[in-house]
Amino acid sequence: MNKKIKKLLILLLTIMVYNLVGQVKIKDDYLIIQAKGSDPLFTTYAASMERSRFFADKAYFMDYFSPDKPITYSSQYAGELALVWKINNMVISKKENFAKQPVVIASFPDMAILEYEPFEGLQVQETFFVYSSGAVIIDLHIQNLSHEEFDIFLYPLLHLPEDSLEIVNYDPQNKGYIFTHHESTIRLHSNLYKSRGYPTHFRNLLACNEIPDSYGGYQGCSIQDFYFSAKRFSKVHAFVKELNEKENGAVEIVALQKNYKLKPGQIRTVRFVRGAQDARKPLSELTADVKSALTTNIQKYVDENVQMFKSIPRIKFKNPKEKTVYLGAFNLVRQCMLPPRDKAQYNYYVFSRNPVWGWGHGHQVMHESLSMLTYVYLDAKSAQESQRIYMEQQYEDGLIGYRHGPRGPQVYPHEGKATTSAPFFSWTNWEIYKVSKDKQFLKDAYDSGVKYIHYLEKERDQDSDGMFEWGPYGIIENVRDGWNVVFQLFSEGEDEGRDISDELDALDLTTQVANEMYYLKVMAEELGHKQDAKHWEEKFEEIKALINKFMWDKQDKFYYHVAMKDNSFLFEGESLKRKEIIGLLTLWARVPGKEQARELIKQMKNENTFWRKYGVPTLAADDPHYTAFVDGCCRWNGPIWLLWDYMLLNGLQNYGYEKEAKQLADKMMLAVITQLERNHRFWESFSPDYPVQECPSNYIWDSIMAKVLIDVYGE
């Protein structure tokens, strides 16, 4: 046999054998996505619920797409974790210089598995795994597929520019650098509560599973500047064998160095871990967490993720982008779940793990809980437990407060009255039950839902006319959280100005109560409570009749709020006839007759009002106060909220308008895909007309997109 051919066969056999060892395997083809940097992949990762904590929790955003950077993993206020390569003295610190660009093979709530070649013939499988709230892993499986020997220096580094990074010492026993950094409680959208125990001073450990060959710390240095530390040059390049081995002091980069020689056909695996903890905790907790991460079997956790995803509907998408969004929506909702703590005896969610902002950290709100409509397909038991937070903390009189969680119910008393949450409770519980089939959950949810509706009938219908008003703190109770064209009619766009929502028979609340009564009827039927089912059917029909009598405007062929005083469309001489999406959401609650539904859909399909590029806006585009610009949180005078558009989609299906439902789903998908392709994040709200927006990112309720796809494409 020709020596060259024999040598090649030996090389191929060696590669095949090594390929069976060390690499992570995804044992479910449906979950393999092959996402390039331009694909709509959600790239934020947080530790699984059982390895998570509330304080000092670190989740990470992965940038595998920016050509002028290495693959980086950033955590809010905690710096960027990255890996720089030096191969045969060639320093490679930018993805644009890779021989093969990173492709994400699979993405789960707590991990991403990537493949790339930093240099031709050097194949890498990189697994990024948020092992716990305090430890994150970069695990590398490196194969030399070339005929050349590679001299490899690996530089894992943590970059925190112009901040508070300070080296404490290099710790040979723990094979890494110990350093500290500071984090502010100040947030762009909502500050963290100073008195609630949030840590501001952190201790860190950057470690390797083998003894590093060198280490270093650098001040006034960007990741790209680190090139010169790894490879100084003047007239000629010099081979740098060690970093500066700085032992203490303020820096902007801390780095380790690990060297390998890789002959043709050889494989090496190496693992780096970044640990972070509240500096008030003992160092032993940090080192124990890091040691556990350095030695854990990642395949075990991959298999657990694959098993978890077995329960989701296996939609056969024609477009791979849709499947990428579908899986990403499940990742988003799962990673927001946290284990029981303090007064919460069940698991609960936060609105986001990275970034973290005050109002969305620690307590559930009923409209955010619509994300459970998606989550139930992934983990039905956990979705039920999240709803049980409301049941266990419900007041004796039936009140479910605005927020519930570890600190107990938060009712924000205003003018002597408690603030509740917008009622989506029984609808959500029924949708969960349809998947879980747990009769005990249904029974408990029904009993709680009945108590809640009785509370609303007593406390949110001041004139006992069968239509409902928001409470005195309506600005948050009605979900707007800021200026609304109707409820702040006399405030000239001022956030939380004069709020008249408790002086109106509110279309949205009345519609929501009607919907709750409809689902109490459905639940009662399922439980065999015939008399209850009849009662709720009658109550639903009564409210439906009232909405159609007083809130339907025959001239405009649209639904509006009315003044509580006289049930007219005027309040203190000003018209309440403003076309909001709320008028269309009566379809969701099964309120309109067939002819009314036909007229509403005509208006919905008008491109000059509601039928915009990225979906149906909260306010008609021909309203003087309409704006397509999303310049912050809580904008309700134009921006799109996916939950509201989903309810409209649901309403279209209630009336048999499947074609229009599919068209609306396509618009919603366009909004989400546009953002995920541009920045790989979900968002609180979306502009109806433009791809540029600024609002809170990675918002839990965008997980509703998986439910959209199930409803439109599922069998």
C-alpha angles and dihedrals in degrees: 000000000000109000092228092052091046091050090049092050091050090050092050092047090050091051092048092051094046090046088068092057128071101354119120113242127207104210096198121067092203090068095052108101110167092210118189123203092267094053122102096257122156104224108186118112134191135177120274116265096255092055096042135101131191100232124055089011114163123201123172141219115217120217107193094146110059106099096207095057138059117248101289136189115202130190121195109272090345101091139244122297113207144158124229120195130212112189118181087339093309107126111212112191101147128068090220087069094054116114088225122020121237117273121190107227095186137358127199132173092270105025149035127205115207136181127201145136115238087186130018110276095013107108119194133190107194120191116195109196129178093211097180140344086275107035133054126185134213105192118187128198105189124190129185105217094168134087091242132086114243124214102205130191115185120201116191107187143177116217123197109161125207092352139095106297111145130173114230097182146309107262112205092183091061093035095236155061124291113207141154138225138181128233127198124223088221114112133184094237107020128359121234114252109264095207098049100081103263109159119234100180118065136191118209139191123198106193144168130216087234130043107279117239091220144344139203149181126212135194124206090016131132123202088259091048087056085075088078092051091053093042118017115197139186117151092337134021117258125206106244111207100179140027121233094274093218110190102198146350142078116319142158097218133037117189142176127207126216122181130206138172111212119193122201109291095014126129130202131184124203134172133204125190132195113201126190132182143163103280090225089069121085117271089235090071091056096047092046091052092048093047090051091051092048093057105032122118105245094192088067091060093043088055091049090053092048090050092050091053093051090087098059119099110267099228114189100226119195090202116057090208090066092054090049090054091044094055092041091056090057090048091053097053096041094052091053092063120104131187125256114290138171109329094359108090092182134050114279138182139242121210093245139355095203116053102026121203130178106249093045098049121091108357137072125228122198098241092050086052089070082086085077087074085073099032094058090071090057100040116000095181092052092047089053092049091054089056090047088065086073093045095050093048098041114125122243091251090056098259116151105194129227093261133020132185145092095343092049127243117346110203102165098213112226125182088350096306131107119241116235132190128260105273111253092127107112094037090054092046092050092050089051091049092051087065103032097041087205105155094189090056090048092051093049092044092050094051091049092045092053091052091049094052090048088054091052092047090054100039106029102046103065096170095040092232095133094254122101139233129200118248125260091273090052094144090080099022091062091051095243096108089187144029117341126187093233107028093047093039093147099039102082094227095314113149111242092000120144106338117204097175091111090054096056133072090241117222093205097051093041090050092048092050089050089052091049090052091049091055093044085058091050092047092048090052091051091050092048095246097143097173092048091049091053091048093052092044090056093046091050092050091049093054092042089055092049092051091050093046100047109016101043112089109209092198097052094029090224140108122249141172115264134210111263091219098064106356090244130136090245128086118186088337095309124113119248090195099115117142107236128166085253089078090059094046090071083084088063090055093047092240105133125077118236094268093046089050090052091053092048092051090050088057092044090055092052106111090205093061120019110349098086131160098265100031142288113327125220091245128034113261093234092060112108090233096050116123128177092197119106102199099156145344129311100025112163103164097087114333120115121248110198093213092058092046089050090054089051090050088051089050092052089054090049088062097041097256095138095152092055091045090055091048091051091048089053091054092049090049090051090054093049097041091048091057097040091051091049102041109356094237138113117228139214092239138356135224111249092215112022138051093222120087144147121210138111111312133219093026113184097226093064084077083084085087090081089056090048090056093045091052095046102037105018120109 
